[in-house]
Amino acid sequence: MRNEFLMEKKTKPPVVAEWLLNKVLPGDSWNTSAGDFEEYFSTLVREKNYHTASIWYWKNILFLAPKKINHSILWSIAMFSNYLKIAFRNILKHKGYSFINIAGLAIGMTCSILIFLWIMDEINYDKFHKKDDVLFSVPAWQHYGGTALPWSGTPPALGPAMEAEIPEIVNYARMESGRGNSLTVGYGNKVFREQVLRADISLLELFSFPLKYGSIEAGLSDPYSVYLTERIAEKYFANEDAVGKVLIIENLYNFTVAGILENIPENSTIRFDILVPLEFTEKLYDQVDYTTTWSNLYCRTYVESIPGASIDAINSKIKDRINEGNGGSEKVIPFLRKYSDIYLHGNTGDGRNIINVRIFAVIAVSVLILACINFVNLSTAQSFKRAREVGLRKVVGAGRKDLIFQFLGEAVSISLIALAIAFALTFLLIPVFNGISGKNISPDEIWSSSTILTMFSIVFTAGILAGSFPAFYLASFRPIKVFKQGAGSGGRSVNYRNILVVLQFAISIGLIISTFIIRNQLNYVDSMDLGLNKEQIIYIPINDTIRNQYDAVKQELLKNPGIEDITFANTLINSIGWNWHNWDWEGRDESEDPLVTNLFSDEDLLKTFNIELKYGKFLENEEEHDQFWSNNVVINETFADIINIDDPIGKQISNGERSYNIIGVVKDFNFKSAFIQIEPLIIAYNPRFFNIIFLKAGPQEMEDVLTDIESVIKTFDPGSPFEYEFLDESYTRLYSSQQRFGTIFRYFAILAIIISCLGLFGLALFVTEQRIKEIGIRKTLGAPVTGIMLLLSGEFIKWILLANLLAWPVAWYYMSGWLSNFAYRFNPGISIFLTACILSILIAFVTVVYQVTRAVIANPIDSLKYE
């Protein structure tokens, strides 16, 4: 028995070879050809041997394989060409549906491309530095009164100590907090006020700001060296060789140009046009140890680590080092943060920029989903029209797989047409989008490999996702049922379409609600009661020349009848950033150690800004003062609440060995943006810190007032340029990024609604066509036109109401997270949601009313004719 089995096995072809033969032979010739192959194989085994027979068998399979491959390729090309022909015929045959599908997909893809370019620009912020992997910022946690606050600054002494004492740190650079002081810069007869950044010149070693001319070494050795970008060098020196030339800063200090840098990229957090050594701060502030002390958080510190260094180990070492420098205090705890992560994630990982990126990513996906839903809905809605085509194809031998590939091919073809239109639209809209978003995206970026690869991936994904259900649904039609009854366009397909309509409008309604909330919040912060007046306020930056004779300047300016009030201060009233801790007072709880913001002003601050004095009196001119504060100080309500004394007037607060008398309490006013809760504030008198003049103008012609102001300033300081700005514009800039975010969001929400309306319009067209006989019968039986219209429209309205119920909680959840960024925010009431509901119903009604009206007013005789 065993021998017979072995003999039979010897006459059978190899299993693998037989399987391959099955793959290379045409399906309809398999039984005949395979039998011939096996018979000849058995003959060769008997006449020669098994080895020879196997060689013959394999040789013929390898001979047939290329023919099979060529046949498959040619057949696939022919089939694909046929699918394209059918797809284009269907597009031309159903122009209305095709337009809606292609327009919806094109708009959705255009939105996706624009958002993708915006997201890529955001993600690539600060990623161009060659040392990105080892480049870190050193922010700090400040612990005051049991509260931990993140802060971008650290003591100036920390950077040098880290490089000298921590082996993992190979270089450092310190930079003043903010973007720099507005200082007078002159060369010959060209004098302008510029933002001058003070930083260690080693900043150019850490960061990739390429040097075109000059050298870094010159700046490292000369404390009076200056670096300019190409833009600013062209402004001052035109075609001259700028290196070696001398610029005069603040009409006092001569700085030699040590190098010319390429213009700073747009996607850089650190931006400057003029860079001078950090040590210049000591001259500017007349403080010898200002850049070497452990007692302030003036500097932003950046370090370069060795590759693979342990961040936790470095954090532990810098914590110990700063505690040593601060005499054992643990109130400031620095830590390393990857520099290129800060723009998106902030110092603590919860930055507003990454929230905006995520929201826009959701919008991009949502808009694309809306477009795909349109495709699915309209394709399934048209399925009954193509039922006989499917049935006939199946009768003549088309397999289910062939039909699925055909319909998927049609979907991808439509997606490709939409993509071509989307690329053209994007190219045209890039300048408009840049204007809205504040970006500088080049049209060339549309053709970048990442954009093209991403969009083609989206096309095929969208095509397959959008075409999958119609393809499988149409391919499942049974020919007998189709020819007897036609395609069933009811049942599950109707339910499926209704679900998609609900999902589509739920997304649109969610975007409408979000748009309302964003707009209302931005309007709220723009019109909220700040506790001060910001209208008709002009501010002018000043230098030592004006500062040293500020009282005379003030009296001369007040002679202008167009100027109502004037005050001098150390900083803008909406961005006061200098603060101090270690304040003490009688009865202070040891757990209380507030970080108190300091404002220096003259006696007319309240009058100029209409700030209310709640108790006591305000500062007077010629107050005696120490290095920082006058003997008498005024505090705000928040600080008074912390002190928790029934009547703080006449009480003392101290800092170190000095004590100060509280002579007044002002009502709280916002001296920072609405993102931040009002903090405790001390107002003191000290003219040596005055940097800005604030002037409240009357109702006179502003141009004449400004001309007179310029004349007075030039009289006292003829060597400096006259520059001014309006305070309300400064407040607007506080929310410029959020305003841009809201504007972009609004436009994309409108486009999403348009896509939803296109889909609903197409579906209304299908439903009215499907129910045309029903409408004719109802009219014949006497049904009123309005009743029929309400009947057909109501079918859509009920789904819109359901979409509202789904959209409300989702929109509220995401917008609550966005609103939480603001310390001061409006309360979104039910009215916003009801408004969105009414608006969505109106949009849906207006969208379908044309089709419904056209069907209802048609002659019923036409609709009841025998087909």
C-alpha positions, 0 to 999 in steps of 0.5 A: 500500500505504501509503495502504491502511494509513493508511486502515485506521488511520484507521478504528480507534479510538484505542489508549488509548481502546480499552484503557480500553474494555477496562477499563470493559466487563464481561469477558463482553460485551467481544467483542460490545460492543467490536465494536459500538463499533468498527463505529459508530466506523468509520461516523462516520469515513466519514460525518463525520470521524475527530475527531468519531468520536474524541470520540464514542468517548471520551464513551461511555467516560467515561459508562461509567467511573462505572458500572464503578467503582460496579459494582466498589465494590458488587461488592467490598463484596458479595464482602467481605461474603461473605468475612466470612460465610464466615470467621465460618461457618468460625470457628463450624464449627471452634471448636477450631481457631478458638480456637487460632488466635485465642488464639495471635494475641491472645496474640502481639499482646498481647505485641507491644503491651506490648513496643512500648509498653516500647520506645517509652518507652525510645526516647523517653527524654530526647527531650522537651527542645526543644533536643535537636538541639543538646544535648550531654554532654561525657564523656571518655576517661581514658588510664591505663597504656595503658588507655582508660576512658570516664568521664562526668565532666570538670574543672569548669573545662572548661564555662566555658572552652568557652563563652568560647573556642569559638564553636560553644558558646553555653551550658553547664551543669555538674552533680555526678556522680551524683544528689546528696548526701543532705542535711538540709532543713528548713522550720519543724518539717518536717525531712527528708533529701533528695537535693539536686542541685548544678548550674549554674542554666543547666541550666534554660536548656539542658533543658526542665524548665518553670518554673511560678513564679519566675525563672531570673534569680534563681538565676543571680544568687544563690548561695543560691537553690534550685529545687523541683519541685511535689512537694517544694514541696507536701511542705514548703509545702502551699498556701503560696506557696513562692517567696521562702521560706527552706529550711535545708540541713544546719542551717547554710545558708539558701537562698531558693526562687527557683522552682517547677518542674514535676515531672520527667518519668519518662523523664528521665535527669536527675532531681531534686526540689531544685536548688542552685547548683554553687558550694555544693559549695565550702562543703560540702567546704570547698574554695575552688577545687573548682568551678573546677579542672582537676585533678578530673573531678567534673562532668558537663558539658552544652553547647548548640552552634550548629545544624549545628556540626561535632562533630569540630571542637569535639572537637579544640578541647576536647582542646587546651583541656583539655591546656592546662589540665592542663599538656600532659597527654593522659590525659583527652580529652573529646568531645561525645556527643548527650545524648539518645543516652546513655540507650540507647547510653551514652557509647561507643555500647555501652550495656546499654539498647540491647541490652535494647531489641534483645532485646525487639524480637526477642522481640516479632517471635518471639512474633508469628512463633510465632502466625503459624506456628500459623495457617499450620500449622492452616490447611494442616492443615485444607486437606483439609476445604475441598478440596471447597469449593475444587473446587466454587467453581472449577467454578462459575467462581471464579478463582484470584485470587478464592480467594486474596483470599477466604482472605487476607480470612479470615486478616485477619478472624481477625487483626482479631478477635485484635487487638480481644482483644489491645487489651482484654488490653493495657488490663487488663495495663498496671498489671501490666506497669508493676509488673513493668517499673518503667515508668509507661506510661499506658493512654491510650498504647494509643490513641495514633496511633503504637500503633494505626497500628503494630498495624493494620500488624502485623494486616494483615502478620500476616494476609497472612503467615499467610494467604498459604501457605494461600491459595495452597496451597488456591487451587492445588487442581485440581477433578478431582483433588479430586473423585477423590482429595480434597485431598492433605494429605501431600507438600509440605504435610506437610513444610512443616508439619513445618518450621514446627513445628521453627522454632516450637519452636526459637524457644521452646527458645531462649527457655527457654535464655535464661531459664535463663541470665539467671536463673542469672546474676542468681542468681550475682551475688546470691549470689557471694562479694563478699569482705565480709559485707553481711547485717545491715548498717544504714547511716545518712547523717550530716552535720557535726554527727555527723561532728565528734563521730563517736568519741563517737557510736560509743562510745555506739552500741556500748553497745547489745548488739544492735550488734556492730560499727560503722565510719564511711566516706565512701561506700557500700561497693558504690559507691566512686567517688572515684579518683586517678592519678599514683601512683608507687612504687619500680621502677614501669614508666613504662607503669603509671599505674593509676586507683586508687579511694580509700576513707576509713574508721576502724579498724573497717572490716574487722571490721564487714564481715568483710573479710580482712586478707591481710598486715600490719595495718590502720589505727589511730584518730587517724592523722595525715593530709594534706588527703586521705590518712593517712600510713599506707595499706592497699591491696587485692590488685589494687593489690599485684599492679600494684605487683609487689613480693614484700612491699609491707608497709613500702614507700612509694607517692607522689602528687606530693610526698607519700609514704605507707606501705603497712602492710597488704594486704586481700583483694580485695572487690567495691566496685562491681557485678559489671559491673565488674572489681575495681580497685586500691584505697587505704584511708586514714583521714580523718574529715573525709570520713566521710558514713556510719555502718555498723552490724552488728546481731546476732540481736536484734529489729531493731525494738528495735535501730533504736529505740535507734540513733535515740535515740542519733543524735537525742541528738547531732543533734536537728535532723536526721531519722533515716533508715537503710537495709539494705546488702543492699537497696542491693546489690539495687538495683545489679541492679534494671534487670537483674532487671526485664529478667529478669522481663519476659523470663521472662514473655514466654518463658512466653507464647511457650511457651504459643503454641507449645503451642497450635499443637502441640495443634491439630496433634496434634488434626489428626494424630489425626483424620487417622490415626483409621482407622489407629489402629482397624486397629492396635488391631484387630490387637492393637497395645498402647495404649502402642505406639500412643501412642509411635508418634504422640507420637514423630512430634512428639518427633523434630521437637522434638529437631531444634528443639533442635539449631537453637536451642542455637547461636543461644541461646548466641550471643545470651546470650554477648553479654548475659553479656559485660556482666558482669565476673563471670559463671557458666559456662553448662554443657551441663546448661542446654541438656540441661535445656531439651531435656528440658523441651521434650520434656516440654512437647510430650508433655504437649501432645499426650498428651491428644489421642493418648490420646483417639484411642487409647482410642476404640472401633475399631468407631467409627473403622472405620465406613464414612463 
